[in-house]
Amino acid sequence: MIVTTTDTVPGKKVTKVLGIAKGSTIRSKHVGTDIMAGLKNIVGGELKGYTEMLNEAREEALERMEMDADSMGADAVINVRLMTSTVVAGAAEVLAYGTAVKLEAY
């Protein structure tokens, strides 16, 4: 499956738009990570536990988006975007979405 943030795929022609492909996940870290993040917030620096959590969430959201596109019979997902939002304190949603399309070589 080709996944791209651009609106075209070099050397390929979009022959059919199948719809919006999407995938999301909501993640949180355990209370120990929250405590360490609170301490780190006082002294400054990267909150590595949260960086790791969001990296994992992005990968899972992208995988779910690809599965959604595959279920539509897509060859590619173009114009892919990622969005993050806070659901509750300590939990974040990551949404991946794009346009599922059929392709044909030039």
N, C-alpha and C positions, 0 to 999 in steps of 0.2 A: 504494500500500500504506500503510495506516495503521499507525504504530508508536507505541506509548504505554507509559508505565510504570504506568499505572492499570489496574484490572481491568475497566473498562468503557469504551465509546466513547460519548460523549454523543449521544443521538438514534438510537442503533443498538442492536439486540438481538443478543446472541451466540446463533446458532442451532445451531452445531456446533463442538466442539473437535476440531481435527485432530491435535494433538500438539505436541511441543516443537520449535520452530524454533531452530536454532543456527548460529553462524558463529564461526570463530576464525582467528587469525593469530599467527605468532611472528615477532618482529622483533628485529633487532640493529643497532647502529651500527658504523661502521668504527673501526679502532684509533685514528685521530686524534681522534675524538669522545671515546673512552674516556680518552685522555691529557688532553684539555682538561677533561673532567669531573673527573678526579683533581685537577687544579690548582684548579679551581673549588671542589672539596670542601674544600680547605685554607683558602681565603679566604672561602668562603660565597657564597651567591647561587643564582639559578635555573640549573639545568642545561638550557639551552634546546634543545640537541640531543636530549636525552631527552624533553623535553616535546613536541617536534615528532614524535619517533618514536612516542610513545604516542597522540598525537592522530590520526596517520595509521593506526595499528593499530586504534583504536576505530572509525574510519570504515569501514575494510575489514571488520572483524568484523561491524558492523551491516549492511553491504551483503550480506555472505555469508549472514547470518541471514535477510534479506529474500528472497534468492534461494531459500533452503531453504523458507521459508514459501510462496513463489510456486509452487515445485514441488509443494507439497501442495494447491494450489488455494485458499490462504487469501486473505481480504480484509483481514486485519489481524493484527498480532502484539501481544498485550496482556501486561501484567506483565513488560516487558522489563527485564533486568538486565545489568550488565557486571561481569566479573570479570577481574582481572589477577594473573598469577603469574610468578615468575622461573623460567625453564627452566634456564639456565646463566648464569654471570656475563656480564652485558652483553646478555642476550637475555630478552625478556619475551613471554609469551603474553597476548593479550586475547581473552576469550570473551564473546560476546553471545548471550543466550538469552531466550526468551519463549514464550508460548502462541499457536500459530497457530490462528486461528478464522475461521469464516464469519459474516458479519453480515447482518442484515436491518433495514431502516428501520422505526421504530415506526409 
